[in-house]
Amino acid sequence: MNNRRQPAVVAAIVLGLVVVVSGVVLLRTGVWRQPPPATDPFERVKQLQHKPEAQGYTASEFHELVRLASDPDPLVRTRAITAMFRVQTPEQKKQALEVMHHALNDPHPLVRQYAVSGIGRLGSAQDIPALRRMLSDPAPLVRQGAERALQKLGYESEGGGGQ
């Protein structure tokens, strides 16, 4: 190797090492582990829905879920509601229940079905009257979901054993 090419080879090796070390640092710090937030509402709600449960939702992520629960696409609304099943803070739980109660009036039965399921998971006895109203929903899956949610909250809709 002649002397004029040697600095270029050394520079290329150093640059290669810098790239490798930078990649290792980025992987260890988690920068490459999280994809950037999607701009498409369906893709974004999927990202939030699949976030590891142990991490919980930040305030801004939860605010996004609340916004996505009003999206024109019923599948986005449904995914936003199901993502709210995993809220961890009392404030988020309270707001998630408000969103779910609002979703009980959604025109799409899938949204209503997951709303009753979420109320059954997060709710309390004070949510029973709203769930009882859903027992007369025109969609059979919503009615079945309301029955299961009521049972989770300790209310039996048939047989007279309710509270």
MODELLER restraints for C-alpha pairs under 7 A, 6 or more apart:
rsr = mdl.restraints
at = mdl.atoms
rsr.add(forms.Gaussian(group=physical.xy_distance, feature=features.Distance(at['CA:26:A'], at['CA:32:A']), mean=6.05, stdev=0.5))
rsr.add(forms.Gaussian(group=physical.xy_distance, feature=features.Distance(at['CA:27:A'], at['CA:33:A']), mean=6.78, stdev=0.5))
rsr.add(forms.Gaussian(group=physical.xy_distance, feature=features.Distance(at['CA:37:A'], at['CA:44:A']), mean=6.31, stdev=0.5))
rsr.add(forms.Gaussian(group=physical.xy_distance, feature=features.Distance(at['CA:38:A'], at['CA:44:A']), mean=4.78, stdev=0.5))
rsr.add(forms.Gaussian(group=physical.xy_distance, feature=features.Distance(at['CA:41:A'], at['CA:76:A']), mean=6.82, stdev=0.5))
rsr.add(forms.Gaussian(group=physical.xy_distance, feature=features.Distance(at['CA:42:A'], at['CA:76:A']), mean=5.40, stdev=0.5))
rsr.add(forms.Gaussian(group=physical.xy_distance, feature=features.Distance(at['CA:45:A'], at['CA:76:A']), mean=6.60, stdev=0.5))
rsr.add(forms.Gaussian(group=physical.xy_distance, feature=features.Distance(at['CA:45:A'], at['CA:79:A']), mean=6.41, stdev=0.5))
rsr.add(forms.Gaussian(group=physical.xy_distance, feature=features.Distance(at['CA:45:A'], at['CA:80:A']), mean=6.04, stdev=0.5))
rsr.add(forms.Gaussian(group=physical.xy_distance, feature=features.Distance(at['CA:48:A'], at['CA:83:A']), mean=6.95, stdev=0.5))
rsr.add(forms.Gaussian(group=physical.xy_distance, feature=features.Distance(at['CA:49:A'], at['CA:79:A']), mean=6.94, stdev=0.5))
rsr.add(forms.Gaussian(group=physical.xy_distance, feature=features.Distance(at['CA:49:A'], at['CA:83:A']), mean=4.67, stdev=0.5))
rsr.add(forms.Gaussian(group=physical.xy_distance, feature=features.Distance(at['CA:53:A'], at['CA:86:A']), mean=6.71, stdev=0.5))
rsr.add(forms.Gaussian(group=physical.xy_distance, feature=features.Distance(at['CA:56:A'], at['CA:87:A']), mean=6.66, stdev=0.5))
rsr.add(forms.Gaussian(group=physical.xy_distance, feature=features.Distance(at['CA:56:A'], at['CA:88:A']), mean=6.35, stdev=0.5))
rsr.add(forms.Gaussian(group=physical.xy_distance, feature=features.Distance(at['CA:65:A'], at['CA:80:A']), mean=5.31, stdev=0.5))
rsr.add(forms.Gaussian(group=physical.xy_distance, feature=features.Distance(at['CA:68:A'], at['CA:76:A']), mean=6.47, stdev=0.5))
rsr.add(forms.Gaussian(group=physical.xy_distance, feature=features.Distance(at['CA:68:A'], at['CA:77:A']), mean=5.96, stdev=0.5))
rsr.add(forms.Gaussian(group=physical.xy_distance, feature=features.Distance(at['CA:68:A'], at['CA:80:A']), mean=5.95, stdev=0.5))
rsr.add(forms.Gaussian(group=physical.xy_distance, feature=features.Distance(at['CA:69:A'], at['CA:76:A']), mean=6.89, stdev=0.5))
rsr.add(forms.Gaussian(group=physical.xy_distance, feature=features.Distance(at['CA:69:A'], at['CA:77:A']), mean=4.18, stdev=0.5))
rsr.add(forms.Gaussian(group=physical.xy_distance, feature=features.Distance(at['CA:69:A'], at['CA:80:A']), mean=5.23, stdev=0.5))
rsr.add(forms.Gaussian(group=physical.xy_distance, feature=features.Distance(at['CA:69:A'], at['CA:81:A']), mean=6.32, stdev=0.5))
rsr.add(forms.Gaussian(group=physical.xy_distance, feature=features.Distance(at['CA:70:A'], at['CA:77:A']), mean=6.07, stdev=0.5))
rsr.add(forms.Gaussian(group=physical.xy_distance, feature=features.Distance(at['CA:71:A'], at['CA:77:A']), mean=5.85, stdev=0.5))
rsr.add(forms.Gaussian(group=physical.xy_distance, feature=features.Distance(at['CA:74:A'], at['CA:108:A']), mean=6.60, stdev=0.5))
rsr.add(forms.Gaussian(group=physical.xy_distance, feature=features.Distance(at['CA:74:A'], at['CA:111:A']), mean=6.56, stdev=0.5))
rsr.add(forms.Gaussian(group=physical.xy_distance, feature=features.Distance(at['CA:77:A'], at['CA:111:A']), mean=6.57, stdev=0.5))
rsr.add(forms.Gaussian(group=physical.xy_distance, feature=features.Distance(at['CA:78:A'], at['CA:110:A']), mean=6.82, stdev=0.5))
rsr.add(forms.Gaussian(group=physical.xy_distance, feature=features.Distance(at['CA:78:A'], at['CA:111:A']), mean=4.91, stdev=0.5))
rsr.add(forms.Gaussian(group=physical.xy_distance, feature=features.Distance(at['CA:78:A'], at['CA:114:A']), mean=6.54, stdev=0.5))
rsr.add(forms.Gaussian(group=physical.xy_distance, feature=features.Distance(at['CA:81:A'], at['CA:100:A']), mean=6.89, stdev=0.5))
rsr.add(forms.Gaussian(group=physical.xy_distance, feature=features.Distance(at['CA:81:A'], at['CA:114:A']), mean=6.79, stdev=0.5))
rsr.add(forms.Gaussian(group=physical.xy_distance, feature=features.Distance(at['CA:81:A'], at['CA:115:A']), mean=6.59, stdev=0.5))
rsr.add(forms.Gaussian(group=physical.xy_distance, feature=features.Distance(at['CA:82:A'], at['CA:114:A']), mean=6.63, stdev=0.5))
rsr.add(forms.Gaussian(group=physical.xy_distance, feature=features.Distance(at['CA:84:A'], at['CA:96:A']), mean=6.09, stdev=0.5))
rsr.add(forms.Gaussian(group=physical.xy_distance, feature=features.Distance(at['CA:85:A'], at['CA:118:A']), mean=5.75, stdev=0.5))
rsr.add(forms.Gaussian(group=physical.xy_distance, feature=features.Distance(at['CA:85:A'], at['CA:121:A']), mean=6.99, stdev=0.5))
rsr.add(forms.Gaussian(group=physical.xy_distance, feature=features.Distance(at['CA:87:A'], at['CA:93:A']), mean=5.86, stdev=0.5))
rsr.add(forms.Gaussian(group=physical.xy_distance, feature=features.Distance(at['CA:93:A'], at['CA:122:A']), mean=6.95, stdev=0.5))
rsr.add(forms.Gaussian(group=physical.xy_distance, feature=features.Distance(at['CA:97:A'], at['CA:119:A']), mean=6.31, stdev=0.5))
rsr.add(forms.Gaussian(group=physical.xy_distance, feature=features.Distance(at['CA:97:A'], at['CA:123:A']), mean=6.98, stdev=0.5))
rsr.add(forms.Gaussian(group=physical.xy_distance, feature=features.Distance(at['CA:100:A'], at['CA:115:A']), mean=4.82, stdev=0.5))
rsr.add(forms.Gaussian(group=physical.xy_distance, feature=features.Distance(at['CA:100:A'], at['CA:118:A']), mean=6.92, stdev=0.5))
rsr.add(forms.Gaussian(group=physical.xy_distance, feature=features.Distance(at['CA:100:A'], at['CA:119:A']), mean=6.65, stdev=0.5))
rsr.add(forms.Gaussian(group=physical.xy_distance, feature=features.Distance(at['CA:103:A'], at['CA:111:A']), mean=6.57, stdev=0.5))
rsr.add(forms.Gaussian(group=physical.xy_distance, feature=features.Distance(at['CA:103:A'], at['CA:112:A']), mean=5.87, stdev=0.5))
rsr.add(forms.Gaussian(group=physical.xy_distance, feature=features.Distance(at['CA:103:A'], at['CA:115:A']), mean=5.99, stdev=0.5))
rsr.add(forms.Gaussian(group=physical.xy_distance, feature=features.Distance(at['CA:104:A'], at['CA:112:A']), mean=4.89, stdev=0.5))
rsr.add(forms.Gaussian(group=physical.xy_distance, feature=features.Distance(at['CA:104:A'], at['CA:115:A']), mean=6.12, stdev=0.5))
rsr.add(forms.Gaussian(group=physical.xy_distance, feature=features.Distance(at['CA:106:A'], at['CA:112:A']), mean=6.08, stdev=0.5))
rsr.add(forms.Gaussian(group=physical.xy_distance, feature=features.Distance(at['CA:109:A'], at['CA:139:A']), mean=6.30, stdev=0.5))
rsr.add(forms.Gaussian(group=physical.xy_distance, feature=features.Distance(at['CA:109:A'], at['CA:142:A']), mean=6.70, stdev=0.5))
rsr.add(forms.Gaussian(group=physical.xy_distance, feature=features.Distance(at['CA:112:A'], at['CA:142:A']), mean=6.34, stdev=0.5))
rsr.add(forms.Gaussian(group=physical.xy_distance, feature=features.Distance(at['CA:113:A'], at['CA:141:A']), mean=6.44, stdev=0.5))
rsr.add(forms.Gaussian(group=physical.xy_distance, feature=features.Distance(at['CA:113:A'], at['CA:142:A']), mean=4.47, stdev=0.5))
rsr.add(forms.Gaussian(group=physical.xy_distance, feature=features.Distance(at['CA:113:A'], at['CA:145:A']), mean=6.05, stdev=0.5))
rsr.add(forms.Gaussian(group=physical.xy_distance, feature=features.Distance(at['CA:116:A'], at['CA:131:A']), mean=6.69, stdev=0.5))
rsr.add(forms.Gaussian(group=physical.xy_distance, feature=features.Distance(at['CA:116:A'], at['CA:145:A']), mean=6.13, stdev=0.5))
rsr.add(forms.Gaussian(group=physical.xy_distance, feature=features.Distance(at['CA:116:A'], at['CA:146:A']), mean=5.55, stdev=0.5))
rsr.add(forms.Gaussian(group=physical.xy_distance, feature=features.Distance(at['CA:116:A'], at['CA:149:A']), mean=6.42, stdev=0.5))
rsr.add(forms.Gaussian(group=physical.xy_distance, feature=features.Distance(at['CA:117:A'], at['CA:145:A']), mean=5.93, stdev=0.5))
rsr.add(forms.Gaussian(group=physical.xy_distance, feature=features.Distance(at['CA:117:A'], at['CA:149:A']), mean=5.76, stdev=0.5))
rsr.add(forms.Gaussian(group=physical.xy_distance, feature=features.Distance(at['CA:119:A'], at['CA:149:A']), mean=6.88, stdev=0.5))
rsr.add(forms.Gaussian(group=physical.xy_distance, feature=features.Distance(at['CA:120:A'], at['CA:149:A']), mean=3.92, stdev=0.5))
rsr.add(forms.Gaussian(group=physical.xy_distance, feature=features.Distance(at['CA:120:A'], at['CA:150:A']), mean=6.47, stdev=0.5))
rsr.add(forms.Gaussian(group=physical.xy_distance, feature=features.Distance(at['CA:120:A'], at['CA:152:A']), mean=5.91, stdev=0.5))
rsr.add(forms.Gaussian(group=physical.xy_distance, feature=features.Distance(at['CA:120:A'], at['CA:153:A']), mean=6.32, stdev=0.5))
rsr.add(forms.Gaussian(group=physical.xy_distance, feature=features.Distance(at['CA:124:A'], at['CA:153:A']), mean=6.09, stdev=0.5))
rsr.add(forms.Gaussian(group=physical.xy_distance, feature=features.Distance(at['CA:125:A'], at['CA:153:A']), mean=6.17, stdev=0.5))
rsr.add(forms.Gaussian(group=physical.xy_distance, feature=features.Distance(at['CA:128:A'], at['CA:150:A']), mean=6.47, stdev=0.5))
rsr.add(forms.Gaussian(group=physical.xy_distance, feature=features.Distance(at['CA:131:A'], at['CA:146:A']), mean=5.64, stdev=0.5))
rsr.add(forms.Gaussian(group=physical.xy_distance, feature=features.Distance(at['CA:131:A'], at['CA:150:A']), mean=6.67, stdev=0.5))
rsr.add(forms.Gaussian(group=physical.xy_distance, feature=features.Distance(at['CA:134:A'], at['CA:142:A']), mean=6.95, stdev=0.5))
rsr.add(forms.Gaussian(group=physical.xy_distance, feature=features.Distance(at['CA:134:A'], at['CA:143:A']), mean=5.98, stdev=0.5))
rsr.add(forms.Gaussian(group=physical.xy_distance, feature=features.Distance(at['CA:134:A'], at['CA:146:A']), mean=6.00, stdev=0.5))
rsr.add(forms.Gaussian(group=physical.xy_distance, feature=features.Distance(at['CA:135:A'], at['CA:143:A']), mean=4.64, stdev=0.5))
rsr.add(forms.Gaussian(group=physical.xy_distance, feature=features.Distance(at['CA:135:A'], at['CA:146:A']), mean=6.01, stdev=0.5))
rsr.add(forms.Gaussian(group=physical.xy_distance, feature=features.Distance(at['CA:135:A'], at['CA:147:A']), mean=6.92, stdev=0.5))
rsr.add(forms.Gaussian(group=physical.xy_distance, feature=features.Distance(at['CA:136:A'], at['CA:143:A']), mean=6.54, stdev=0.5))
rsr.add(forms.Gaussian(group=physical.xy_distance, feature=features.Distance(at['CA:137:A'], at['CA:143:A']), mean=5.87, stdev=0.5))
rsr.add(forms.Gaussian(group=physical.xy_distance, feature=features.Distance(at['CA:147:A'], at['CA:157:A']), mean=6.60, stdev=0.5))
rsr.add(forms.Gaussian(group=physical.xy_distance, feature=features.Distance(at['CA:150:A'], at['CA:156:A']), mean=6.55, stdev=0.5))
rsr.add(forms.Gaussian(group=physical.xy_distance, feature=features.Distance(at['CA:155:A'], at['CA:162:A']), mean=4.66, stdev=0.5))
rsr.add(forms.Gaussian(group=physical.xy_distance, feature=features.Distance(at['CA:155:A'], at['CA:163:A']), mean=5.89, stdev=0.5))
rsr.add(forms.Gaussian(group=physical.xy_distance, feature=features.Distance(at['CA:156:A'], at['CA:162:A']), mean=4.65, stdev=0.5))
